[in-house]
Amino acid sequence: MLSTELTVPSNGRTAHVPNPATPYQGDIARYWDGEARPVNLRLGDVDGLYHHHYGIGDVDHAALGADGDPASEQKLIAELHRLESAQADVLMNHLGDIGQGDTLMDAGCGRGGSMVMANQRFGCSVEGVTLSAKQAEFANGRAAELGIQDRVRARVCNMLATPFDTGQIAGSWNNESSMYVDLHDLFAEHSRVLKVGGRYVTITGCWNPRYGQPSKWVSQINAHFECNIHSRREYLRAMADNRLVPQAVIDLTPDTLPYWKLRATSSLVTGIEEAFIKSYEDGSFQYVLIAADRV
Ligand SMILES: C[S@@+](CC[C@H](N)C(=O)[O-])C[C@H]1O[C@@H](n2cnc3c(N)ncnc32)[C@H](O)[C@@H]1O
């Protein structure tokens, strides 16, 4: 991979900045550099954990405002955010025993909310990679504000060719970021950086092979996010080919539907809510967690 070294302005660290390996990666870098949807930023403002993923769990209706409550929008935002953080908590439940001396890798780290949560939970170091310089700068800025910049770092880097040493990483994950890459290339890189016995976890939307082919709703989601949703079968096959042996495969679809139905009622709708709800309900699309051992 061609690369140059640049300095990320927020904290003066040197970051590995790729020239995009492909024109597509340039498109994705631009997409996330320009992304500033209220549904992401206003939720992150609730407690400073900025996520770019969806939520799971039952809605706490008592936490929502009654009709006419002037605070109802803020209460709804806080509830959506709680469900998104709950999603990251469930991902981390599957990382296994992580100690303070361990290093984790967040592949496609976004604005870094999951990295902060992992550091707060395990006390470990977390290395994040994203194609977006804006996201890396934001994540490093948040880490500096929290005083954890020596333990949590984002860099602009292609997750298919990371600068980490072979076997350096105790646990790694993709939280809704695996639909931007070829899965064989992705899992080959996770398998390289993970130590033997390390754990890989993904939470992702995937199309359901039982449905047959990607439905029109799945195609709509691909077009909306400029991504390429893989099937559940592709995940399992690419893992098996790369020494990643599933230890848990959990269908989170019923757990994420309440989040989507709540979000569809909010002022923060982005227009893609119907495609998610319809595809989850017709069985063409699934929200899954897969945790795998690096053997
Ligand atoms: C939907 S966001 C998820 C962000 C984060 N995982 C979270 O849960 O908040 C997708 C992320 O994948 C990253 N991404 C996509 N392709 C990538 C690649 N080839 N290398 C590194 N990051 C990539 C994007 O830059 C973006 O940060």
PDBQT file of the ligand as one rigid body, heavy atoms in Angstrom, charges set to zero:
ROOT
HETATM    1  C1  LIG A 301     -20.602   2.980  10.194  1.00  0.00    +0.000 C 
HETATM    2  S1  LIG A 301     -19.027   3.607  10.655  1.00  0.00    +0.000 S 
HETATM    3  C2  LIG A 301     -18.746   2.693  12.155  1.00  0.00    +0.000 C 
HETATM    4  C3  LIG A 301     -17.868   3.440  13.127  1.00  0.00    +0.000 C 
HETATM    5  C4  LIG A 301     -17.583   2.768  14.478  1.00  0.00    +0.000 C 
HETATM    6  N1  LIG A 301     -17.191   1.390  14.336  1.00  0.00    +0.000 N 
HETATM    7  C5  LIG A 301     -18.749   2.872  15.440  1.00  0.00    +0.000 C 
HETATM    8  O1  LIG A 301     -19.271   1.839  15.844  1.00  0.00    +0.000 OA
HETATM    9  O2  LIG A 301     -19.115   3.985  15.807  1.00  0.00    +0.000 OA
HETATM   10  C6  LIG A 301     -17.943   2.841   9.471  1.00  0.00    +0.000 C 
HETATM   11  C7  LIG A 301     -16.456   3.139   9.669  1.00  0.00    +0.000 C 
HETATM   12  O3  LIG A 301     -15.689   2.249   8.840  1.00  0.00    +0.000 OA
HETATM   13  C8  LIG A 301     -14.555   2.947   8.378  1.00  0.00    +0.000 C 
HETATM   14  N2  LIG A 301     -13.990   2.251   7.229  1.00  0.00    +0.000 N 
HETATM   15  C9  LIG A 301     -14.586   1.837   6.091  1.00  0.00    +0.000 A 
HETATM   16  N3  LIG A 301     -13.699   1.232   5.285  1.00  0.00    +0.000 NA
HETATM   17  C10 LIG A 301     -12.502   1.254   5.931  1.00  0.00    +0.000 A 
HETATM   18  C11 LIG A 301     -11.186   0.783   5.621  1.00  0.00    +0.000 A 
HETATM   19  N4  LIG A 301     -10.915   0.155   4.473  1.00  0.00    +0.000 N 
HETATM   20  N5  LIG A 301     -10.206   1.001   6.519  1.00  0.00    +0.000 NA
HETATM   21  C12 LIG A 301     -10.460   1.641   7.690  1.00  0.00    +0.000 A 
HETATM   22  N6  LIG A 301     -11.683   2.095   8.042  1.00  0.00    +0.000 NA
HETATM   23  C13 LIG A 301     -12.685   1.902   7.161  1.00  0.00    +0.000 A 
HETATM   24  C14 LIG A 301     -15.082   4.323   8.091  1.00  0.00    +0.000 C 
HETATM   25  O4  LIG A 301     -14.012   5.240   7.975  1.00  0.00    +0.000 OA
HETATM   26  C15 LIG A 301     -15.975   4.535   9.310  1.00  0.00    +0.000 C 
HETATM   27  O5  LIG A 301     -15.193   5.030  10.373  1.00  0.00    +0.000 OA
ENDROOT
TORSDOF 0
